[in-house]
Amino acid sequence: MAEGGRQKAERPAPSAISIQPSAVWDALTSVPDPEIPVVSITDMGMVRDVTVGDDGRVTVTFTPTFSGCPALHVIRDSIEQAVRGLGVTDVEVRSTLTPPWTTDWINDDARERLRQYGIAPPAPTGEGQLIQLDAEPTRCPRCGSLNVRMTASFGPTLCKRMYVCDTCREPFEGFKSV
């Protein structure tokens, strides 16, 4: 009993926020790839699943582009921050390597933004399960020429190669098809 004989009003227990998976997916479209800021993690096909439990817990499962991706913690933290920005307090971010990420998961719009950014988008890998060791023909993202030569098998990240276009003389990065 409170002072003066009145009862204290009980505070209701905090309830879980009601959120739809589609709202989480929408929020994740604003999470940029930490190494290529012109595309998001959803553009790159890294987000595999979003679930919202009856208790309001949101679980996001993603596949990194490479198992040894040095930006793994940045991606994980950015996903959590985007979901918490929706008012969700219970967030779990899981990474999975199965199935392994493939460049076929990059959406068409993102491929064009990569090209405009100066990175040659990867060629489709097709239905085969084997990684191709021979480099596919790469088109210069600046002038469109196929008159290019690879200068390094590994670029600034493991998923890219370095090229020089012999037509426009510009160096550029190109995604490996995996």
FENQUIKA-V516125 format. One record per residue. RES is the residue in one letter. PHI is phi as a letter, one per 40 degrees, with the letter a starting at -180 (none if undefined). Layout:
# FENQUIKA-V516125
{{RES & PHI} {RES & PHI}}
This chain:
# FENQUIKA-V516125
{{M & none} {A & c} {E & d} {G & g} {G & g} {R & c} {Q & c} {K & c} {A & c} {E & c} {R & c} {P & c} {A & c} {P & c} {S & b} {A & c} {I & c} {S & c} {I & b} {Q & c} {P & d} {S & c} {A & c} {V & c} {W & d} {D & d} {A & c} {L & c} {T & c} {S & c} {V & c} {P & c} {D & c} {P & c} {E & c} {I & b} {P & c} {V & c} {V & b} {S & c} {I & c} {T & c} {D & d} {M & c} {G & g} {M & c} {V & c} {R & b} {D & a} {V & b} {T & b} {V & b} {G & c} {D & d} {D & c} {G & g} {R & c} {V & b} {T & b} {V & b} {T & b} {F & b} {T & b} {P & c} {T & c} {F & b} {S & c} {G & c} {C & d} {P & c} {A & c} {L & d} {H & c} {V & c} {I & c} {R & d} {D & c} {S & c} {I & c} {E & c} {Q & c} {A & c} {V & c} {R & c} {G & c} {L & c} {G & g} {V & c} {T & b} {D & b} {V & b} {E & b} {V & b} {R & b} {S & b} {T & b} {L & b} {T & b} {P & c} {P & c} {W & c} {T & b} {T & c} {D & c} {W & c} {I & c} {N & c} {D & c} {D & c} {A & c} {R & d} {E & c} {R & c} {L & c} {R & c} {Q & c} {Y & c} {G & h} {I & b} {A & c} {P & c} {P & c} {A & c} {P & c} {T & c} {G & g} {E & c} {G & c} {Q & c} {L & c} {I & c} {Q & c} {L & c} {D & c} {A & c} {E & c} {P & d} {T & b} {R & c} {C & c} {P & c} {R & c} {C & b} {G & g} {S & c} {L & c} {N & c} {V & b} {R & b} {M & c} {T & b} {A & a} {S & c} {F & b} {G & c} {P & c} {T & b} {L & c} {C & c} {K & b} {R & b} {M & b} {Y & b} {V & b} {C & c} {D & c} {T & c} {C & c} {R & g} {E & c} {P & c} {F & a} {E & c} {G & b} {F & c} {K & c} {S & c} {V & b}}
